Amino acid sequence: MKTQKGIKKPPKHGYINELAKLCGCSRHTVRLALFENQRGVKSDLVRKMYKTNYKEVLQ
């Protein structure tokens, strides 16, 4: 059985700024949390908000 794998597209332009405003942190923290898997309280909040708003985690 073959399955099709689609290319995961990131959310629309500006989602990093939007997440930074929602979480009360900087753009840099959002980027590190999503792309570099940074640990910490704010980074966990960023990932949680990303999951609730965009439904998939970038890896």
HELIX and SHEET records of a PDB file:
HELIX    1   1 TYR A   15  CYS A   23  1                                   9    
HELIX    2   2 ARG A   27  PHE A   35  1                                   9    
HELIX    3   3 VAL A   41  TYR A   54  1                                  14    
END                                                                             
